[in-house]
Amino acid sequence: MMREGDACVALLRSKFHGLIERNHTLEEENKQLRHEVSHLKGQVSSLEGQHTDRKMMWKRLENFATSNNYMERQFVHNNDDAKEAMDLNNSASYSRQRLFRTPVVKSRAPRVPNPPPSPTCIQPIMKIKSDVENQGDFINFLAREVQNAAYKDIADVEEFVKWLDGELSYLVDERAVLKHFPNWPEKKADAMREAAFTYRDLKNLETEASSFHDDRRVATPMAFKRMQDLQDKIEQGIHNTEKIRDNASARYKDLMIPWDWMLDSGIICQLKAASLKLAKEYMNRIMNALKSDPFANDEELILRGVRFSFRIHQVAGGFDEGCRKAFQELKTYASKSE
């Protein structure tokens, strides 16, 4: 026991001496660092002084240049005044020789004449005028096509608007040219564009959502965010359509533009079906995370799935068969984990 105690004391003593030596070494390094810091501070102060001197020198040079410019302008101004005074004396002498007849006051001609109008300002006006004069038959033809358009399918309106915009693109400035033609059906053309573009945006959104496929190689939080962002767009599209539907459908009826695509049985129904597909993909991703990731927070994932599925249930007005199956699987897993 004594030998073991002596060995422990010797070991502790050697460690203590080692720590003391390490402390001395660190103190020496600290002194060197302090010396370097003080040296660097001196260099910084010297550089700041040089920078201040340079700023003062530049300021003096600028003041000197400014004073020179002022003296030059003053010299030119004095010469001009002297020239004007000589002109006035000559004119006064001439007027006295004419025995003070009717005084003549002449304004000095400007030293630099005004520049002519820029050609770039004239060219667009000339091109617009040229279109108005030369494209009359073409525009009247397009006006008749718009006025007589009476499609039953909004997809046909979308194709017609695409063709119309392509034809009008040949004009230098569509609005500026068409306002010279009182027979142009501007109200109907704008309404057809509005309907076509609104339907196109909603259809593209529906196609993106219905064709969405959850890539398991994407991280789970990123996959959740993509599906939630897509659902936000769908809900916003449905809300905007329902908001403008009454007013827009009345205008479309009067202008012979299809409007039934705005009803709940039209594009809105398709968007709701796409939402149900997102709900199924969302719950399947949660089940995959629960089964494959042993470190996943089961309770948090299950709550996320329930919230998202309930949100879509409210928007779509219920579940389809695929969503009911996915939700039942999630519910069964939650009951087993309890």
C-alpha positions as CSV (number, residue, x, y, z in Angstrom):
1,M,0.0,0.0,0.0
2,M,2.8,2.4,0.9
3,R,4.5,1.7,-2.4
4,E,1.3,2.4,-4.3
5,G,0.8,5.6,-2.4
6,D,4.4,6.7,-3.1
7,A,3.9,6.0,-6.8
8,C,0.7,8.1,-6.9
9,V,2.4,10.9,-5.1
10,A,5.3,10.8,-7.5
11,L,2.9,10.8,-10.5
12,L,1.0,13.7,-9.2
13,R,4.3,15.6,-8.4
14,S,5.5,15.0,-12.0
15,K,2.2,16.3,-13.4
16,F,2.3,19.3,-11.2
17,H,5.9,20.2,-12.3
18,G,4.7,19.7,-15.9
19,L,1.8,22.1,-15.4
20,I,4.2,24.7,-13.8
21,E,6.5,24.5,-16.9
22,R,3.5,24.7,-19.2
23,N,2.3,27.8,-17.3
24,H,5.8,29.5,-17.7
25,T,5.7,28.7,-21.4
26,L,2.3,30.3,-21.8
27,E,3.4,33.3,-19.9
28,E,6.3,33.8,-22.2
29,E,4.0,33.4,-25.2
30,N,1.6,35.9,-23.7
31,K,4.4,38.5,-23.3
32,Q,5.4,38.0,-26.9
33,L,1.9,38.5,-28.1
34,R,1.5,41.7,-26.0
35,H,4.7,43.0,-27.5
36,E,3.4,42.2,-31.1
37,V,0.0,43.8,-30.3
38,S,1.7,47.0,-29.1
39,H,3.8,47.0,-32.2
40,L,0.8,46.6,-34.4
41,K,-1.0,49.4,-32.6
42,G,1.9,51.7,-33.3
43,Q,1.8,50.8,-37.0
44,V,-2.0,51.4,-37.1
45,S,-1.5,54.8,-35.5
46,S,1.2,55.7,-38.0
47,L,-1.0,54.6,-40.9
48,E,-3.9,56.6,-39.5
49,G,-1.7,59.7,-39.3
50,Q,-0.5,59.2,-42.9
51,H,-4.1,58.8,-44.0
52,T,-5.1,62.0,-42.3
53,D,-2.2,63.9,-43.9
54,R,-3.2,62.6,-47.3
55,K,-6.8,63.7,-46.8
56,M,-5.7,67.1,-45.8
57,M,-3.4,67.3,-48.9
58,W,-6.3,66.2,-51.2
59,K,-8.6,68.8,-49.6
60,R,-6.0,71.5,-50.2
61,L,-5.6,70.4,-53.8
62,E,-9.4,70.4,-54.3
63,N,-9.7,73.9,-52.8
64,F,-6.9,75.1,-55.0
65,A,-8.6,73.7,-58.1
66,T,-11.9,75.2,-57.1
67,S,-10.4,78.6,-56.6
68,N,-8.6,78.3,-60.0
69,N,-11.9,77.4,-61.7
70,Y,-13.6,80.4,-60.0
71,M,-10.9,82.7,-61.2
72,E,-11.2,81.5,-64.7
73,R,-15.0,81.9,-64.7
74,Q,-14.6,85.4,-63.2
75,F,-12.0,86.3,-65.9
76,V,-14.3,85.1,-68.7
77,H,-17.3,86.9,-67.1
78,N,-15.2,90.1,-66.9
79,N,-14.2,89.8,-70.5
80,D,-17.9,89.3,-71.5
81,D,-18.9,92.3,-69.4
82,A,-16.2,94.4,-71.1
83,K,-17.3,93.2,-74.5
84,E,-20.9,94.0,-73.7
85,A,-20.0,97.5,-72.4
86,M,-18.1,98.2,-75.7
87,D,-21.1,97.0,-77.7
88,L,-23.3,99.3,-75.6
89,N,-21.0,102.3,-76.2
90,N,-20.9,101.6,-79.9
91,S,-24.7,101.3,-80.0
92,A,-25.1,104.5,-78.0
93,S,-22.7,106.3,-80.3
94,Y,-24.6,105.1,-83.3
95,S,-28.0,106.1,-81.8
96,R,-26.7,109.6,-81.1
97,Q,-25.6,109.9,-84.6
98,R,-29.1,108.9,-85.7
99,L,-30.4,111.8,-83.5
100,F,-32.1,109.6,-81.0
101,R,-34.5,108.0,-83.3
102,T,-36.7,105.1,-82.2
103,P,-34.6,103.2,-79.8
104,V,-33.5,99.8,-81.0
105,V,-33.2,97.0,-78.5
106,K,-31.5,93.8,-79.8
107,S,-31.3,90.7,-77.8
108,R,-28.0,88.9,-77.8
109,A,-27.9,85.7,-79.8
110,P,-27.1,82.7,-77.7
111,R,-23.6,81.5,-77.9
112,V,-24.7,77.9,-78.6
113,P,-27.8,77.3,-80.7
114,N,-30.5,75.0,-79.3
115,P,-30.1,71.4,-80.6
116,P,-32.6,70.0,-83.1
117,P,-35.2,67.5,-81.8
118,S,-33.7,64.1,-81.2
119,P,-34.5,61.6,-84.0
120,T,-35.2,58.9,-81.4
121,C,-38.2,60.9,-80.2
122,I,-39.6,61.2,-83.7
123,Q,-39.1,57.7,-84.9
124,P,-41.7,55.9,-82.6
125,I,-44.3,58.5,-83.5
126,M,-43.6,58.1,-87.2
127,K,-43.8,54.3,-86.9
128,I,-47.1,54.5,-85.0
129,K,-48.4,56.8,-87.7
130,S,-47.2,54.4,-90.4
131,D,-49.0,51.5,-88.7
132,V,-52.2,53.5,-88.5
133,E,-52.1,54.4,-92.2
134,N,-50.8,51.0,-93.6
135,Q,-52.3,48.4,-91.2
136,G,-55.9,49.5,-91.3
137,D,-57.3,46.4,-93.2
138,F,-55.3,44.1,-91.0
139,I,-56.6,45.6,-87.8
140,N,-60.2,45.7,-89.0
141,F,-59.8,42.0,-89.8
142,L,-58.6,41.3,-86.2
143,A,-61.4,43.4,-84.8
144,R,-64.0,41.3,-86.7
145,E,-62.4,38.1,-85.4
146,V,-62.6,39.3,-81.8
147,Q,-66.1,40.6,-82.1
148,N,-67.4,37.3,-83.7
149,A,-65.5,35.0,-81.3
150,A,-68.0,32.8,-79.4
151,Y,-66.3,29.8,-78.0
152,K,-67.8,27.3,-75.6
153,D,-64.5,25.9,-74.2
154,I,-62.1,28.1,-72.3
155,A,-59.2,26.2,-73.7
156,D,-60.2,27.5,-77.2
157,V,-60.3,31.0,-75.8
158,E,-56.7,30.5,-74.5
159,E,-55.6,29.4,-78.0
160,F,-57.4,32.3,-79.7
161,V,-55.7,34.8,-77.3
162,K,-52.3,33.3,-78.0
163,W,-52.9,33.7,-81.8
164,L,-54.3,37.3,-81.4
165,D,-51.3,38.4,-79.3
166,G,-49.0,36.9,-81.9
167,E,-50.7,38.9,-84.7
168,L,-50.7,42.2,-82.7
169,S,-47.0,41.8,-81.9
170,Y,-46.2,43.0,-85.4
171,L,-47.5,46.5,-84.4
172,V,-44.9,48.9,-83.1
173,D,-47.1,49.9,-80.1
174,E,-50.4,48.0,-79.7
175,R,-52.2,50.4,-77.5
176,A,-51.0,53.5,-79.3
177,V,-52.1,52.2,-82.7
178,L,-55.4,50.6,-81.7
179,K,-56.7,53.7,-80.1
180,H,-56.9,55.2,-83.6
181,F,-59.5,52.6,-84.5
182,P,-62.9,53.2,-82.9
183,N,-64.2,49.9,-84.0
184,W,-61.6,47.9,-82.1
185,P,-63.5,45.8,-79.4
186,E,-61.1,46.7,-76.6
187,K,-63.4,45.6,-73.8
188,K,-63.9,42.1,-75.2
189,A,-60.3,41.6,-76.1
190,D,-59.2,42.5,-72.6
191,A,-61.8,40.3,-71.1
192,M,-60.7,37.4,-73.2
193,R,-57.1,37.9,-72.2
194,E,-58.2,38.1,-68.5
195,A,-60.2,34.8,-68.7
196,A,-57.5,33.0,-70.7
197,F,-54.6,34.0,-68.4
198,T,-56.6,33.2,-65.2
199,Y,-57.5,29.8,-66.5
200,R,-53.9,29.1,-67.7
201,D,-52.4,29.9,-64.3
202,L,-55.0,27.7,-62.5
203,K,-54.5,24.9,-64.9
204,N,-50.7,25.0,-64.6
205,L,-51.1,24.9,-60.8
206,E,-53.5,21.9,-61.0
207,T,-51.1,20.1,-63.3
208,E,-48.1,20.7,-61.0
209,A,-50.0,19.5,-58.0
210,S,-51.7,16.4,-59.6
211,S,-48.4,15.3,-61.1
212,F,-46.4,15.8,-57.8
213,H,-44.4,12.8,-56.8
214,D,-42.6,12.7,-53.5
215,D,-38.9,12.1,-54.1
216,R,-37.6,10.1,-51.1
217,R,-34.1,11.3,-51.8
218,V,-35.2,14.8,-50.7
219,A,-34.9,15.5,-47.0
220,T,-38.2,15.2,-45.1
221,P,-38.3,18.8,-43.9
222,M,-37.7,20.0,-47.5
223,A,-40.4,17.7,-48.8
224,F,-42.9,18.9,-46.2
225,K,-42.2,22.5,-47.2
226,R,-42.6,21.8,-51.0
227,M,-46.0,20.2,-50.4
228,Q,-47.2,22.9,-48.0
229,D,-46.1,25.7,-50.4
230,L,-48.0,24.0,-53.2
231,Q,-51.1,23.6,-51.1
232,D,-50.9,27.4,-50.2
233,K,-51.0,28.2,-53.9
234,I,-54.0,26.0,-54.5
235,E,-56.0,27.5,-51.6
236,Q,-55.0,31.0,-52.8
237,G,-56.1,30.2,-56.4
238,I,-59.5,28.8,-55.2
239,H,-60.1,31.8,-53.0
240,N,-59.3,34.3,-55.8
241,T,-61.5,32.5,-58.2
242,E,-64.5,32.4,-55.8
243,K,-63.9,36.1,-55.0
244,I,-64.1,37.3,-58.6
245,R,-66.5,34.7,-59.9
246,D,-69.8,36.5,-59.6
247,N,-68.6,39.8,-61.2
248,A,-66.4,38.1,-63.9
249,S,-69.0,35.5,-65.0
250,A,-71.6,38.3,-65.6
251,R,-69.2,40.1,-67.8
252,Y,-68.1,37.0,-69.7
253,K,-71.8,36.1,-70.4
254,D,-72.4,39.5,-72.0
255,L,-69.3,39.2,-74.1
256,M,-69.9,35.5,-75.2
257,I,-66.9,34.2,-73.3
258,P,-67.0,30.8,-71.5
259,W,-67.5,31.2,-67.7
260,D,-68.6,27.8,-66.4
261,W,-65.0,26.8,-65.8
262,M,-65.1,29.1,-62.8
263,L,-67.8,27.0,-61.1
264,D,-67.2,24.5,-58.3
265,S,-67.6,21.7,-60.9
266,G,-64.9,23.2,-63.1
267,I,-61.2,24.0,-62.4
268,I,-61.9,24.3,-58.6
269,C,-63.0,20.7,-58.5
270,Q,-59.7,19.7,-60.2
271,L,-57.7,21.8,-57.8
272,K,-59.4,20.1,-54.8
273,A,-58.6,16.7,-56.3
274,A,-55.0,17.7,-56.6
275,S,-55.0,18.7,-52.9
276,L,-56.2,15.3,-51.9
277,K,-53.2,13.8,-53.8
278,L,-50.9,16.1,-51.8
279,A,-52.5,15.0,-48.6
280,K,-51.9,11.3,-49.4
281,E,-48.2,12.0,-50.4
282,Y,-47.8,14.0,-47.2
283,M,-49.1,11.2,-44.9
284,N,-47.1,8.5,-46.8
285,R,-43.9,10.5,-46.3
286,I,-44.7,10.7,-42.5
287,M,-45.3,6.9,-42.3
288,N,-42.0,6.3,-44.2
289,A,-40.1,8.6,-41.7
290,L,-41.7,6.9,-38.7
291,K,-40.7,3.4,-39.9
292,S,-37.3,4.2,-41.3
293,D,-35.9,6.8,-38.9
294,P,-35.4,5.5,-35.3
295,F,-34.5,9.0,-34.0
296,A,-37.7,10.6,-35.4
297,N,-40.0,12.4,-33.1
298,D,-43.1,10.2,-33.5
299,E,-45.5,12.5,-31.7
300,E,-44.5,15.6,-33.7
301,L,-44.7,13.8,-37.1
302,I,-48.1,12.3,-36.3
303,L,-49.4,15.8,-35.3
304,R,-48.1,17.3,-38.5
305,G,-49.8,14.7,-40.6
306,V,-53.1,15.1,-38.7
307,R,-53.0,18.9,-39.1
308,F,-52.2,18.9,-42.8
309,S,-54.7,16.2,-43.6
310,F,-57.5,18.0,-41.7
311,R,-56.6,21.3,-43.5
312,I,-57.1,19.6,-46.9
313,H,-60.2,17.8,-45.6
314,Q,-61.7,21.2,-44.9
315,V,-60.7,22.6,-48.3
316,A,-61.8,19.5,-50.4
317,G,-64.9,18.8,-48.4
318,G,-63.8,15.3,-47.4
319,F,-61.3,12.5,-48.3
320,D,-61.1,10.2,-51.3
321,E,-60.3,6.5,-51.0
322,G,-56.5,7.0,-51.1
323,C,-56.5,9.7,-48.4
324,R,-58.8,7.6,-46.1
325,K,-56.4,4.6,-46.4
326,A,-53.3,6.7,-45.7
327,F,-55.0,8.4,-42.7
328,Q,-56.2,5.1,-41.3
329,E,-52.6,3.8,-41.5
330,L,-51.4,6.9,-39.6
331,K,-54.1,6.5,-37.0
332,T,-53.2,2.8,-36.5
333,Y,-49.6,3.6,-36.0
334,A,-50.4,6.3,-33.5
335,S,-52.6,3.9,-31.4
336,K,-49.8,1.3,-31.3
337,S,-47.2,3.8,-30.2
338,E,-49.3,4.8,-27.2
